[in-house]
Amino acid sequence: MFKGGMAGMMKKAQQMQDNMQQAQAEIKQLTATGKAGGGAVVVSINGEHQATDIRIDQSVMSDKDTLEDLILTAINDASQQIADTSATKMKSATGGMKLPGGMNLPF
C-alpha cells in the first residue's frame, strides 16, 4: 500500500510538518512593498499582514479621494505579494499536496 509501510508514512508526515513550520517562520519574516500612483504611495507590510511603513508623495496630498484610493491599492498590492509568496512557500513545504478545506495555512 505505502512504500516503507506505516513507519515510512509517519516519517514523511513528520517531515512535512517540520517543513510547514519552517515555511511559516519564513513567512513571518517576509516584507512586501506595495505601490500605487507610480510610486506616489508606497506601503510596506510584513508576513503577518501588518503595515510597517507608509510613504506618501506630497503631490497627492491635496486630493483626499484619490489619496484614499492610492493607499488601498498600495496595501492590496503588498498584501497580494505576501499571499503569493506564502502560497508558494507552503506548496513547497507540503510537496504540492493540497490540504483539506479549512487548512489553508498559515492564514
Rosetta silent file (secondary structure, phi, psi, omega in degrees, C-alpha in Angstrom):
SEQUENCE: MFKGGMAGMMKKAQQMQDNMQQAQAEIKQLTATGKAGGGAVVVSINGEHQATDIRIDQSVMSDKDTLEDLILTAINDASQQIADTSATKMKSATGGMKLPGGMNLPF
SCORE:     score description
SCORE:     0.000 S_00000001
   1 L     0.000  -64.688  176.730    0.000    0.000    0.000 S_00000001
   2 L  -110.667  133.974  176.783    2.568    2.604    1.134 S_00000001
   3 L   -66.095  122.698 -178.889    6.198    2.285    0.209 S_00000001
   4 L    91.393    0.312  176.748    8.033    1.840    3.529 S_00000001
   5 H    66.816 -163.331 -176.802    4.847    0.931    5.394 S_00000001
   6 H   -63.513  -38.835  179.786    3.321    2.833    8.263 S_00000001
   7 H   -62.570  -41.061  177.936    6.698    3.901    9.659 S_00000001
   8 H   -64.607  -40.206  179.075    7.619    5.460    6.334 S_00000001
   9 H   -65.341  -41.606  179.428    4.305    7.262    6.150 S_00000001
  10 H   -65.662  -38.700  178.590    4.728    8.635    9.676 S_00000001
  11 H   -63.759  -42.639  178.657    8.254    9.789    8.870 S_00000001
  12 H   -65.456  -39.325  178.812    7.009   11.626    5.771 S_00000001
  13 H   -64.070  -40.981  178.627    4.186   13.229    7.771 S_00000001
  14 H   -65.823  -40.293  178.747    6.659   14.438   10.405 S_00000001
  15 H   -64.310  -41.429  178.556    8.958   15.826    7.700 S_00000001
  16 H   -64.227  -40.653  178.323    6.036   17.670    6.094 S_00000001
  17 H   -63.019  -42.596  177.431    5.056   19.117    9.475 S_00000001
  18 H   -62.394  -43.305  178.529    8.630   20.289   10.054 S_00000001
  19 H   -61.784  -40.643  179.888    8.725   21.821    6.572 S_00000001
  20 H   -66.096  -40.864  178.537    5.437   23.632    7.193 S_00000001
  21 H   -64.137  -39.915  177.886    6.678   25.055   10.493 S_00000001
  22 H   -65.609  -42.770  178.955    9.837   26.289    8.812 S_00000001
  23 H   -62.303  -41.886  178.558    7.820   27.830    5.974 S_00000001
  24 H   -62.221  -40.227  177.940    5.538   29.577    8.483 S_00000001
  25 H   -64.752  -40.301  177.845    8.555   31.020   10.286 S_00000001
  26 H   -65.616  -39.261 -179.986    9.958   32.256    6.968 S_00000001
  27 H   -62.380  -40.264  179.020    6.603   33.789    6.025 S_00000001
  28 H   -60.558  -28.613 -177.918    6.534   35.783    9.275 S_00000001
  29 L   -86.053   -6.426 -178.221    9.876   37.317    8.292 S_00000001
  30 L   -65.891  153.240  169.790    8.681   38.441    4.851 S_00000001
  31 E  -136.354  135.145  176.636    8.306   42.078    3.898 S_00000001
  32 E  -127.853  146.728 -179.881    6.439   43.275    0.825 S_00000001
  33 E  -120.418  117.950  177.508    6.193   46.759   -0.602 S_00000001
  34 E   -99.857  144.330 -178.393    3.080   47.786   -2.496 S_00000001
  35 E  -128.419  151.988  175.661    2.999   50.820   -4.733 S_00000001
  36 E  -147.943  156.513  178.129    0.282   52.906   -6.308 S_00000001
  37 H    62.724   39.190 -179.335    0.109   56.024   -8.432 S_00000001
  38 H    63.274   28.506  179.566    3.506   55.378   -9.981 S_00000001
  39 H    94.248    6.027  177.962    5.084   55.239   -6.534 S_00000001
  40 L   -66.089  -29.900  175.415    3.230   58.242   -5.113 S_00000001
  41 E  -127.055  127.545  179.824    2.044   55.951   -2.316 S_00000001
  42 E  -129.126  126.300 -179.618    4.254   53.141   -1.011 S_00000001
  43 E  -125.375  133.237  175.221    3.148   50.777    1.760 S_00000001
  44 E  -110.739  137.745  175.406    5.239   48.031    3.360 S_00000001
  45 E  -131.441  159.033  178.316    3.712   45.116    5.239 S_00000001
  46 E   -98.946 -179.908 -177.718    5.210   42.108    6.979 S_00000001
  47 L   -65.969  -10.463  175.611    4.388   38.427    6.656 S_00000001
  48 L   -99.610   14.518  178.011    1.700   38.776    9.301 S_00000001
  49 L    62.074   32.971  175.824   -0.070   41.362    7.110 S_00000001
  50 L  -103.902  132.217  177.750    0.740   44.251    9.447 S_00000001
  51 E   -66.898  134.301 -179.152    1.641   47.601    7.908 S_00000001
  52 E  -117.651  -16.974 -179.003    5.181   48.584    8.834 S_00000001
  53 E  -162.521  146.677  174.528    5.744   51.703    6.719 S_00000001
  54 E  -143.362  135.925  178.371    3.859   54.140    4.526 S_00000001
  55 E  -130.378  130.513 -178.184    5.224   56.888    2.321 S_00000001
  56 E  -126.641  124.824  177.955    3.065   59.449    0.562 S_00000001
  57 L   -71.308  140.179 -178.713    4.344   61.884   -2.019 S_00000001
  58 H   -55.757  -29.831 -174.992    3.317   65.485   -1.387 S_00000001
  59 H   -63.875  -20.273 -178.842    1.823   65.716   -4.889 S_00000001
  60 H  -105.784    5.746 -176.564   -1.184   63.536   -3.942 S_00000001
  61 L   -72.332  -22.111 -173.749   -1.930   65.139   -0.572 S_00000001
  62 L   -82.958  -15.776 -177.895   -4.413   67.665   -1.927 S_00000001
  63 L  -114.490   96.937 -174.782   -6.958   65.152   -3.278 S_00000001
  64 H   -56.991  -47.184 -177.349   -8.409   63.157   -0.383 S_00000001
  65 H   -62.626  -43.917  178.717  -10.441   60.703   -2.514 S_00000001
  66 H   -65.095  -42.654  179.561   -7.520   59.893   -4.786 S_00000001
  67 H   -60.134  -44.975  178.834   -5.189   59.526   -1.828 S_00000001
  68 H   -60.206  -43.239  178.829   -7.547   57.070   -0.131 S_00000001
  69 H   -63.432  -41.064 -179.883   -7.767   55.013   -3.341 S_00000001
  70 H   -66.071  -39.647  178.295   -3.999   55.012   -3.730 S_00000001
  71 H   -63.001  -46.478  178.550   -3.463   53.868   -0.144 S_00000001
  72 H   -60.264  -43.282 -179.913   -5.928   51.000   -0.595 S_00000001
  73 H   -62.654  -43.594 -179.937   -4.296   49.986   -3.864 S_00000001
  74 H   -65.575  -41.257  178.073   -0.815   50.004   -2.338 S_00000001
  75 H   -63.224  -46.611 -179.775   -1.957   47.957    0.680 S_00000001
  76 H   -64.137  -36.117  176.864   -3.703   45.431   -1.545 S_00000001
  77 H   -61.852  -49.307  179.558   -0.637   45.196   -3.781 S_00000001
  78 H   -64.085  -41.819 -179.407    1.640   44.424   -0.821 S_00000001
  79 H   -63.326  -40.302  178.980   -0.883   42.009    0.680 S_00000001
  80 H   -65.561  -37.311  176.936   -1.171   40.094   -2.586 S_00000001
  81 H   -61.731  -43.864  178.133    2.612   39.795   -2.762 S_00000001
  82 H   -63.570  -44.476 -179.372    2.668   38.287    0.741 S_00000001
  83 H   -61.969  -43.250 -179.970   -0.198   35.924   -0.133 S_00000001
  84 H   -64.492  -45.206  179.779    1.507   34.758   -3.335 S_00000001
  85 H   -66.037  -40.122  178.051    4.846   34.181   -1.627 S_00000001
  86 H   -61.039  -45.353 -179.585    3.138   32.415    1.290 S_00000001
  87 H   -61.960  -41.404  178.942    1.264   30.100   -1.064 S_00000001
  88 H   -63.833  -44.819 -179.791    4.482   29.242   -2.904 S_00000001
  89 H   -65.017  -41.171 -178.925    6.349   28.511    0.327 S_00000001
  90 H   -70.368  -36.393  177.341    3.530   26.372    1.710 S_00000001
  91 H   -63.021  -40.936  177.684    3.172   24.460   -1.563 S_00000001
  92 H   -64.723  -41.116 -178.005    6.870   23.703   -1.423 S_00000001
  93 H   -66.899  -32.684 -178.046    6.614   22.658    2.240 S_00000001
  94 L   -95.609    4.214 -179.150    3.738   20.260    1.563 S_00000001
  95 L    66.958   25.450  179.424    5.266   18.866   -1.609 S_00000001
  96 L    83.255   -0.761 -179.542    2.350   20.259   -3.599 S_00000001
  97 L   -70.436  131.512  178.044   -0.167   18.240   -1.615 S_00000001
  98 L   -78.297  133.577  179.484   -3.470   20.073   -1.280 S_00000001
  99 L   -83.200  151.755  177.423   -4.598   20.490    2.292 S_00000001
 100 L   -59.871  156.588  178.556   -8.189   19.667    3.308 S_00000001
 101 L   -50.137  137.220  179.610  -10.707   22.512    3.384 S_00000001
 102 L    88.239   -2.704 -179.212  -10.160   24.886    6.260 S_00000001
 103 L  -114.555   37.819  178.214   -6.443   24.113    6.478 S_00000001
 104 L   -78.950   79.380 -176.860   -5.117   26.913    4.304 S_00000001
 105 L   -76.769  151.845    3.917   -2.106   27.536    6.470 S_00000001
 106 L   -91.935    2.923 -174.862   -0.717   29.788    7.757 S_00000001
 107 L  -115.394    0.000    0.000   -3.748   32.108    7.458 S_00000001
